[in-house]
Structures are given as structure tokens and as C-alpha cells.
Amino acid sequence: MAKKCFLSFHYTPDNWRVSQVRQIGAIDEQPLLDSNKWEEIKKKGDNAIEKWIVDNMKGKECLVVLVGEKTAGRRWVKHEIKKAWKDGLGVLAIHVHNLKDSSGNQSPKGSNPFIGLTVDGEAVSGKIYDPPYLTSTYVYDYIKSNIETWVSDAIKAR
């Protein structure tokens, strides 16, 4: 049975890569917003964004951070990680920089999104997976072969 996951990522540069991970079909995740809907929520301000996160994280078992080049520095990604940790969800990260984007490009590897994050004085720690391939199709196959286990392990760890 597919685990219910919340996907956290940097929308603009990585939404195509995230779509590839979603197509694997191994996890049940929140619906992804198109860029127009996301902009509509952002225009309503921080409270609207927080409400969207709360609504879409409800009932989830695990947070999966899909790490691109600049994901770790994103304000809302940090917020999602802290919320998931505080709520007792499993937490993990997967580097997706070597998956190709819609233009066929890969990107530089991003930083660990858990570094420096704490919740109530406790360091947030999640396992970080970095597919050991440079070719996009091999990266995809590696994620596809392992994501269910990674999510199950993250849930058990919490």
C-alpha cells in the first residue's frame, strides 16, 4: 500500500523533476499546484501559504524533500521540514539534481536541507539519499527501485 507523503521542493527550477518522481507511483502525495495556482496562493500572503501547507500535510505519514540546487535555502521548505518533524512524520530527502528538467538540463547538487534546523531544541535529522548515477534515466530507475523502502524506513524511524 502506498505511503501518504508530502513533497517539499523548490517549485520553479525543480517542478519537472518532481513530476518525474511522482510518475513513479510508489507514494501517495498531495496534488501539485500549477504555477498559476501557486502564484494565486502566494499573493494572498504567508497565512494562505501556511494554511495550504497545513491542509495538504494533514493525514500524511512522511515528508519527502526533493533536493535540487537551491532547495535547502528556501524559506517554505524549511517551514515544511520543521512542521513535519514537530508533527512526528517520517522525514527524508532525495537529491534530484541529476534528473533532467523540461529542457533536458541537469543542475548542480544542492545542500543538505536539514543542516541547522531545530524544533524545540532538537536537531532535525533525516536520511538523505543521493542516487549514485549521473545519467538521468539511471537516477530515475534508482529512485524508483528504492523510494518505497526509504519512505517506510523514515516512518519507522519516527
N, C-alpha and C positions, 0 to 999 in steps of 0.2 A: 504494500500500500504506500502511495506517495506521501512523503512527509510535507507538512504545510510550512512553507518558508516565506520569509520577507526578503526581497532582494534589495540591497543597498549598493548604489553606484553613482558615478558622475555622469549625468544624463547626456550632455551634448557630445562628448567625444566617444562615449562607450555604449550608447544605446544599441548600436548594431551588434556589437559583441555580446551584449546581454541577451539580445534576441536569439542569438545562436545557442546560448546556454539554455534558454527557455525551450527551444525547439527539441532539446534532448528528451524532454517529457518525463524526467525521472523525479522531479519535485513538483509540488503543487504550490504555486506562488501567486502573489497579488497580481491583479491586472496591471499592465504597464500603461502609463499615460502617453498619449502622443504629445508632441511638443506644444501644440496649441492649448491642450487641456492643462498641461503643466504650467504654462505661462499664465493662464487664467487663474489658477490657484495661487501662484506667486504674487500676482497683482493684488490679491486680497490680503496679503501680508503674512507675517510669521504665525499668527494664530491659525490661519487657514492651512498653512503647511503642517503645523503641529497636529491639527485635527485630522488631516489626511493621513499622516503617519500613524496616529493612534488608531484610527478606523481600520487601516489596512494591516496593521501589525496584530490586531486583535485576533485571537484564535490560532496564531502561528506558533510553531514549535522551535523554529530556528531562524536566525538571521544569517544570510549568506552575503558577504561583501564581495562584490566582483571588482577586483582592483585593477584599474587602469593607471596611466601615468600620473594623474593628479588626484585620484580618488581620496587618498589619505588626508589631504588638506581641506576637504570640503566640509563646511560647517554642518550641513544636514546629515551627511554620512556619519560624522562624529556623534551627532544627536541620536541617530538611529541605533548606533552601536551601544551607546550608554543606556538608552531606553530598553533595548533587548536584554542587556546584561542585568539591569535593575529588575526586569520582569522575569528573569530566570530562563530565558530562551537559550538554546544552544547558539554558539557564535563561532563562525569560521570565515575565512577569506580565501579566495581563489584568484590568483593572478591571471588576467585575461589579455594582457598587452600583446601577446603573440597571436591572438586571433585577429584575422583581418577585419577592417572596418568596411563600410559600404564602398569605399574607393579602392579596396584591396591593400590598404596600408596596415602595417603593424606599428606599435608605438614603443617608446622606452618603458622599462619596467617601473612601476610605482612603488612607493614606500609602504611599510607595514602600517596599516590603518589603526592598529591597537596601541602603538607606542604612545606613552604619556597619558592615556585615558584611564581615569579612575571613576569609580562610583562608590560613594560613601566611604572613601579612603581605601577601597580595594582596587587593585590594578585589574583592568580588563585584559583578559588573555584569551585568545582564541587561536586555534591551529591555523596556519597559513599554508596553503598548497600552491606550489609553483610547478606547473607542468614542465617536465624536463625536455621539451622539444622546441625547435624554432619554427617548424613548418606548421602553419595554421591548422591543416587537416589532422595532423598528429596531436596537436594541442586539444582540438575538439574531441577526438577519439579518447584521449587520456581523461579528460573531464567526464565524458560520457560513461566511461568504464568505472569511474570512481566516485562520482558525486553522491550517489545514494549512501554509500558507506561513510563518506565524510560527514554527511548530514546526520546520519544515525549516531556516529561517534560523538559529534558535537552535542547532540541532545543528551546522550548518556553521560557525558562529562559534566553536565549541569545538574 
